[in-house]
Each structure stands twice: as C-alpha cells, then as structure tokens.
Amino acid sequence: MDNPSSTLEIVHTKTVVSSIVLDASWPEKILALASRRVVVVDAALGQWASWVADRIKTDTVLSLSISEKGKSLATVQKVYEWFGRTGVMRDTLVVGVGGGVLTDLVGYAAATYLRGLPFAAVPTSLLAQVDAAIGGKVGVNTPWGKNLVGAFHPARVVALEPEFLTTLPLREWRAGLGEVMKSALIHGGWLYDALDTIELTGENAALWTPLVKETAKIKVELVNQDLYEDGPRMFLNFGHTIGHALETLLGYGVLSHGEAVGLGALVELALSERLRGLDVQVRIRVYRWMRAWGLPTTFPRLDFSRLWQQLQGDKKARSTGLVWVLLEDVGQPVLVPNIPEDLVRSVIKDLS
Ligand SMILES: NC(=O)c1ccc[n+]([C@@H]2O[C@H](COP(=O)([O-])OP(=O)(O)OC[C@H]3O[C@@H](n4cnc5c(N)ncnc54)[C@H](O)[C@@H]3O)[C@@H](O)[C@H]2O)c1
C-alpha cells in the first residue's frame, strides 16, 4: 500500500449566484430560472398575489397566513405539505412573496424540502427589500430564541420592486427604517446624512429607490466578503443582540423586528461610548431620528437577569462567550467579545 492517508477529502465547489434585480426586469429573470414556478405569498397582501403570479406566469399559489408569531416550524410543515400536494420537484422554483417573515420562512422550506429547491425572493416590505431577502440567511424562530433554526440558501433572484411599497403601512416603514439606520451606522457615507431628511410616506415610493439600493448594496458588499457570517457579515447584527432578546422575551410580534433593532441600537451605541469612545453625538442624532419616525426610544421594563440569560442563547454566542457589534465611529464597526454584565445592566438602566 503506498502513501496511506488518514482522511479522504471532498472539496465542495458549487457556487450560487444571487442576482439582486434593481429594475423592472425581475419577472423575466425569474422566468428564465425554471420551467415550473410555485408561489408562496403572505395572505395579507391581497391583490399583490395575482399581480406577481401573472408576471411570472404561474397559477400554483399558496396564500399563507403568516406573522412573526407564526414564523415557526409548524408553519414550515404546512408549506411542506403543500409542496407535497402540488408535486414540486428538484427543479421547481419556489418564489416567496412577502415581508421578511415570509421570505425567511419560505426560503427555509425551500432550503430543506427535497434537500434544497431553487428559491427566488420577491420582498414586499421595506425591511425585506433592504435586508431580510438579501444574503441567503433563511430560517424560523423557536420559543426559546429568534431565528435559531435556519440555513444559508441564497435566493437566485431577489426582486427589488418599488411598487410594493405603495401599500406598506406606516408601522412597517418605521420598522424598515430600523434596519436602514443600522446599515447607515455601520457603513457611514451619504446614507447616514440622508436619514436627517427622510419623510415617512409611501405616496411616492420611487423616491425611496436610491435609499433602498444603497442599503441593499451595503449588505451585498458584506455578504460577498463573508457569506457564512464568520467575520465582517457579523457587523450587520449591530442592534440585533439586544433586539433579538427583546423580541423573544416580550413575545414575538409585540415589538416589530425593526422597532426592537432600533432599541438595540440605542443600547449598543451607549456601550460603544463606554468601551470604544464613540462620540455621544451619534446616539443623540439616532435618538432624534427615531423620535421623528415614531420608533420607540424607551427601553421596556423587564427583569434584567432574564434579559441577560436570553442574551447567552443568542446566535452570535460562541462557547467562549457572546460577541457584540459596537462602533468606534460611524462606519467603523468592531466585534467585541464578552461585555461584562454590570456594564450592560447600567447602560440599560440609563435608557429605561
Ligand atoms: N434573513 C435575514 O438576513 C434577515 C435580516 C433582517 C430581518 N430578517 C427577518 O425579517 C423579519 C421582519 O420582516 P418584516 O419587517 O418585513 O416583517 P413581516 O414579513 O411580518 O412584514 C411586516 C408586515 O407588513 C405587511 N406587508 C409586507 N409587505 C407589504 C406591502 N407591500 N403592503 C402591505 N403590507 C405589507 C405584512 O403582511 C406584515 O403584516 C423578521 O422575522 C426578521 O428576523 C431576516
């Protein structure tokens, strides 16, 4: 026997290209992906279901009642059952149409059914267009933590269609702005300054196109450096360490995801001041934006020891402890492990 070896190696080389389509050509791009397409759409979207189905030429549509509370494995099971009934096959394209809850959940169903079906995302909320539908993280909540069951399954096409935003309720504009603000804080540039003058109205949704594109671009750049979130992609979790814990502890849906991220950003900015010398003016500015947009700025009353315990189960926790995202300055995020409990307690007390 020559050259004995103790391992055999398989090098996985499959590359999935995700096209974020910024113009009206997205139906053609989706049509080109597969000869059979099935659609799962948020049942609350009314006329948008047939609007999309007509454009991508399919009448196989599941209208799914969905909410943050129902972003669960039980709902995934319903989607699997529908996949079974409609006879989807390995080359059937699954198209998810809705906000981030729907695209996360349907993306996860697509990632796992038949060990992976091709997926396309048609995000309809601001939050999903600038963040949730981009980058391939799909998944669902568990009773003990947010987004703890999931996969990396990039959508082949992500359609950024401004038309959807014309029907978006005000609370969802605010929620989306929570994530836009996060991206502006970690990236800086014109987006950060633009937030001073933003007006919350869907009347002319096309006016939001530059902001949507820029926020999407920030995410794409980070995902391209680090698809599996071992490094710089973690910066996108700014505001989320506290935000996810709040969503779980208060009960899913009590605060919207964007509202929770906004409150998380205030805490993580205050921690950044104490630990990384961030200028307090940044938090003052963020506070002013959040007040102007109608996002909550007062930390909800809750037992700190429960919050602390919840934080230890965060997705970013490692066996060596929890990794936080803080800012040294606008556009200069850093990863900071193991912030002491007393410091977090005192910052939250100040914000309550
Ligand atoms: N995968 C990721 O990388 C990632 C990133 C950020 C957030 N997320 C997830 O995204 C979710 C939040 O997404 P969301 O804020 O879009 O929530 P959502 O999907 O619940 O949508 C918010 C509300 O807006 C409604 N809606 C959506 N589009 C509409 C439209 N065009 N017109 C009228 N109503 C519309 C929905 O029916 C829903 O009631 C969270 O579960 C969060 O974990 C995922």
The ligand as a Gaussian input file, in Angstrom:
#p B3LYP/6-31G(d) Opt

LIG

0 1
 N      -32.642000      36.751000       6.733000
 C      -32.099000      37.876000       7.108000
 O      -30.923000      38.151000       6.824000
 C      -32.925000      38.864000       7.876000
 C      -32.466000      40.178000       8.077000
 C      -33.282000      41.074000       8.731000
 C      -34.541000      40.673000       9.192000
 N      -34.940000      39.392000       8.984000
 C      -36.275000      38.944000       9.436000
 O      -37.271000      39.719000       8.792000
 C      -38.454000      39.659000       9.588000
 C      -39.121000      41.016000       9.602000
 O      -39.506000      41.340000       8.289000
 P      -40.698000      42.385000       8.005000
 O      -40.500000      43.573000       8.844000
 O      -40.808000      42.530000       6.544000
 O      -41.967000      41.639000       8.638000
 P      -43.257000      40.959000       8.000000
 O      -42.894000      39.987000       6.955000
 O      -44.074000      40.474000       9.145000
 O      -43.993000      42.163000       7.291000
 C      -44.483000      43.197000       8.106000
 C      -45.979000      43.455000       7.860000
 O      -46.110000      44.167000       6.643000
 C      -47.065000      43.523000       5.792000
 N      -46.631000      43.810000       4.429000
 C      -45.471000      43.410000       3.828000
 N      -45.392000      43.960000       2.614000
 C      -46.483000      44.712000       2.428000
 C      -46.964000      45.537000       1.375000
 N      -46.262000      45.735000       0.254000
 N      -48.157000      46.144000       1.530000
 C      -48.889000      45.988000       2.679000
 N      -48.472000      45.251000       3.709000
 C      -47.304000      44.609000       3.585000
 C      -47.037000      42.076000       6.218000
 O      -48.263000      41.421000       5.908000
 C      -46.830000      42.201000       7.715000
 O      -48.061000      42.430000       8.363000
 C      -38.044000      39.183000      10.968000
 O      -38.545000      37.892000      11.203000
 C      -36.524000      39.166000      10.905000
 O      -35.964000      38.154000      11.691000
 C      -34.176000      38.489000       8.341000

